[in-house]
Amino acid sequence: MKLYTIETGLFKLDGGAMFGVVPKTLWSKLNQPDENNMISLAMRCLLIEDGNQLILIDNGIGNKQDEKFFSHYYLHGNDSLEKSLNKHGFSCDDITDMVLTHLHFDHCGGSIIKSSDQTKLEPAFKHANYWVGEEQWHEALSPNAREKASFLKDNILPIQQSGQLNFITEATEINPNVNFKFSYGHTNGMVHPIIKYKGYTVVYLADMIPTQAHIPLPYVMGYDVRPLDTMNEKKAMLNEAADNSYVLFFEHDPYGEACTVTVTDKGVKKQDDVRIADLK
């Protein structure tokens, strides 16, 4: 079994929205905003290779939306999903299982591409089973007003139309080394893959804790539908991670991909930076 970090590029979101009630005087020291108050964020995914199985977790923002859409998010950097897969000797056609933590556009936009003649939309991973939580799926089809702009039908419906949609539960076994937990603070039924790898436990946090700067409990995104639930979920996850030396993988951190945490007299804090490629 082998894990690969898959970088799909950088984008920008409003810094205030990313840090909620935390004052700018504090969060701006952790991620410097530009003149428009926007901060750079990664769209980092994880690839699991185990025998003939290739499991990709999330896939970034994609490239099929129009110029107006992308103008809001200031895509930058030299990475892309295809380039990162190719770097490790793979392509989209090799993916056997596509796990979507949730269906916000910056996590699942790469799921669907335009056909070669640009006339229709089709799955980017034509040989893969697509996996998503059932509650999240129904939430995306009938979204609440707070999340509506984050769920794009072009990212979602073609998965079902192609017959590749599968629902995931905590009992689902895609691979014997991968388990799943769900959270409900950021969005309804977000999936967190928990991977046993070379004696380590790697936890894919998705948007429960999007960056290392969000480790302190009050640092909760303004995008979350249930921020108090996020705080409780974070607290439980961070304490479990500290007690068991988990490696926490950050999807949106522009500076570091993973870390361990430890308990201090001021709460759970970052301990050591980790690179997935360095796990032996």
C-alpha positions in Angstrom: 0.0 0.0 0.0 1.2 3.5 -0.8 -0.2 7.0 -0.3 0.4 10.0 -2.6 -0.3 13.6 -1.9 -2.2 15.0 -4.9 -2.0 18.8 -5.3 -4.7 20.2 -7.7 -3.9 23.9 -7.4 -4.5 26.9 -5.3 -7.5 29.2 -5.1 -8.6 32.2 -2.9 -11.5 32.7 -0.5 -12.4 35.6 1.8 -10.2 35.4 4.9 -13.0 36.6 7.2 -15.3 33.8 5.9 -12.6 31.2 6.4 -12.0 32.2 10.1 -15.5 33.2 11.2 -15.7 35.2 14.4 -11.9 35.2 14.9 -10.6 38.8 14.4 -8.5 39.7 11.4 -5.7 40.9 13.7 -5.3 37.3 14.7 -6.0 35.2 11.6 -4.0 37.5 9.3 -0.8 36.5 11.1 -1.5 32.9 10.0 -2.5 33.5 6.4 -1.7 36.9 5.0 -4.6 38.3 3.0 -4.3 40.3 -0.2 -5.7 43.8 -0.8 -9.2 42.3 -1.3 -9.0 40.3 2.0 -8.6 37.1 0.1 -6.3 34.3 1.3 -4.6 31.5 -0.7 -5.8 28.0 0.0 -4.7 24.6 -1.3 -7.0 22.0 -2.9 -5.0 19.0 -1.7 -6.2 15.4 -2.3 -5.0 12.0 -1.3 -4.4 8.9 -3.5 -4.3 5.4 -2.1 -2.6 2.7 -4.1 -3.2 -0.9 -2.9 -2.6 -3.7 -5.4 -4.9 -3.0 -8.4 -7.0 -0.5 -6.4 -6.5 3.2 -6.8 -8.7 5.2 -4.4 -8.7 9.0 -4.8 -10.1 11.2 -2.0 -11.7 14.4 -3.4 -10.5 16.0 -6.7 -10.4 19.8 -6.5 -12.4 22.4 -8.4 -12.1 21.0 -11.9 -11.9 23.1 -15.1 -15.3 22.9 -16.8 -17.0 26.0 -15.3 -17.0 29.3 -17.2 -14.7 32.3 -16.9 -17.1 34.2 -14.7 -17.3 31.4 -12.2 -13.5 31.0 -11.9 -13.0 34.8 -11.7 -14.4 34.7 -8.2 -11.8 32.2 -6.9 -8.5 33.4 -8.4 -7.0 30.0 -9.3 -3.2 30.1 -9.3 -0.2 27.8 -9.0 1.2 25.3 -11.4 -0.5 22.1 -10.0 -3.5 20.4 -11.5 -5.2 17.1 -10.8 -4.0 15.5 -14.0 -0.4 16.7 -13.6 -0.2 15.4 -10.1 -1.6 12.0 -11.1 0.7 11.8 -14.0 3.7 12.7 -11.8 3.1 9.4 -9.9 2.5 7.4 -13.1 -1.3 7.4 -13.1 -4.2 9.0 -15.0 -7.9 9.6 -14.3 -8.6 6.3 -16.2 -6.7 4.4 -13.6 -8.8 5.4 -10.6 -11.0 2.6 -9.3 -12.7 4.4 -6.5 -13.5 8.1 -6.2 -14.4 9.0 -2.6 -16.0 12.4 -2.2 -15.9 13.8 1.4 -18.7 16.2 0.4 -20.1 17.9 -2.6 -19.0 21.5 -2.3 -17.5 22.6 -5.7 -13.9 22.9 -4.5 -13.9 19.2 -3.4 -15.8 17.5 -6.2 -15.5 19.8 -9.3 -13.0 17.5 -10.9 -15.5 14.6 -10.8 -17.1 15.7 -14.1 -15.5 17.0 -17.4 -16.8 18.1 -20.7 -16.8 15.6 -23.5 -14.2 15.9 -26.3 -16.7 17.6 -28.5 -17.8 19.9 -25.7 -21.5 19.0 -26.1 -22.1 17.1 -22.8 -20.8 16.4 -19.3 -19.3 13.0 -18.4 -17.5 11.5 -15.4 -13.7 12.2 -15.4 -13.1 8.8 -13.8 -14.8 6.5 -16.3 -13.8 3.2 -14.6 -14.4 4.3 -11.0 -17.1 3.8 -8.4 -18.0 7.2 -7.0 -18.6 7.1 -3.2 -20.5 9.8 -1.2 -22.6 9.9 2.0 -26.3 9.5 1.2 -27.3 12.4 3.5 -24.8 14.6 1.7 -26.1 13.6 -1.6 -29.7 14.5 -0.8 -28.5 17.7 0.8 -26.7 18.7 -2.4 -29.8 18.0 -4.5 -32.1 20.1 -2.3 -29.7 22.5 -0.6 -30.4 24.9 2.2 -30.0 28.6 1.4 -26.7 28.8 3.2 -25.0 26.1 1.0 -26.9 26.5 -2.2 -24.0 28.3 -4.0 -21.6 25.6 -3.1 -23.5 22.8 -4.7 -23.4 22.8 -8.5 -25.6 20.3 -10.3 -23.0 19.9 -13.1 -20.7 18.4 -10.5 -23.3 16.0 -9.1 -26.0 14.7 -11.5 -23.8 13.2 -14.1 -22.4 10.8 -11.5 -25.9 9.4 -10.9 -26.8 9.4 -14.6 -23.7 7.3 -15.5 -24.7 4.7 -13.0 -21.4 5.2 -11.0 -23.0 6.6 -7.8 -22.6 4.6 -4.6 -23.5 5.6 -1.1 -21.1 5.1 1.8 -21.7 4.4 5.4 -19.5 3.9 8.4 -19.8 0.2 7.8 -18.8 0.4 4.1 -15.5 -1.4 3.3 -13.9 -0.1 0.1 -10.5 -1.3 1.3 -9.6 -3.2 4.5 -7.2 -0.4 5.6 -9.7 2.4 5.2 -12.5 3.3 7.6 -14.9 6.2 7.6 -16.4 8.7 10.1 -19.0 11.3 9.5 -19.3 14.9 10.7 -22.2 17.3 10.6 -20.9 20.8 11.6 -19.5 22.0 8.2 -22.2 20.2 6.1 -24.6 17.4 6.5 -22.9 14.0 6.5 -19.3 14.9 5.5 -17.1 11.8 5.2 -13.7 11.5 6.8 -11.5 8.6 5.5 -9.3 7.1 8.2 -6.4 5.2 6.7 -4.1 2.6 8.4 -0.7 3.0 6.7 2.8 1.7 7.7 1.8 1.7 11.4 0.3 5.2 11.2 -3.3 6.4 11.2 -3.8 9.1 8.6 -7.1 11.1 9.0 -8.4 13.0 6.1 -10.0 16.1 7.8 -11.6 17.7 4.7 -13.4 20.9 6.0 -13.8 19.9 9.6 -10.3 21.4 10.1 -9.3 22.9 6.7 -5.9 24.2 7.7 -3.4 23.9 10.6 -4.4 27.5 11.5 -7.9 26.1 12.3 -6.7 23.8 15.0 -7.7 26.1 17.9 -11.4 25.4 18.7 -12.9 28.8 18.1 -11.3 29.0 14.6 -14.4 27.8 12.7 -15.3 28.8 9.2 -18.2 31.1 8.5 -19.3 28.6 5.8 -20.2 25.9 8.4 -23.9 25.2 8.8 -23.6 24.2 12.5 -20.5 26.0 13.9 -21.0 24.8 17.5 -21.2 21.2 16.2 -17.9 21.8 14.3 -16.3 22.9 17.6 -17.4 19.8 19.4 -16.4 17.5 16.5 -13.0 19.2 16.3 -12.5 18.8 20.0 -13.2 15.1 19.9 -11.1 14.5 16.8 -8.1 16.5 18.1 -8.1 14.8 21.5 -8.3 11.4 19.8 -5.5 12.4 17.5 -3.3 13.5 20.3 -4.0 10.4 22.4 -3.2 8.1 19.4 -0.5 10.0 17.5 -2.7 10.3 14.4 -1.3 12.1 11.3 -3.9 14.8 10.4 -4.1 15.6 6.7 -5.2 19.1 5.7 -7.0 19.7 2.4 -6.7 23.5 2.3 -3.5 24.4 4.1 -1.3 26.3 1.7 1.8 25.8 3.8 1.8 22.2 5.2 0.0 19.1 4.2 -0.1 17.2 7.5 0.9 17.3 11.2 0.6 15.5 14.5 -0.9 17.2 17.6 -0.3 17.1 21.3 -2.2 18.2 24.5 -0.9 21.3 26.3 -2.2 23.3 29.2 -3.7 25.6 26.6 -5.4 22.9 24.7 -4.4 20.7 21.7 -1.6 22.2 19.7 0.3 21.3 16.6 3.3 19.1 17.4 5.3 18.1 14.3 4.9 18.8 10.5 4.5 15.6 8.5 4.9 14.9 4.8 3.0 11.8 3.6 5.9 10.9 1.3 8.2 10.7 4.3 6.2 8.2 6.3 8.3 5.0 6.5 
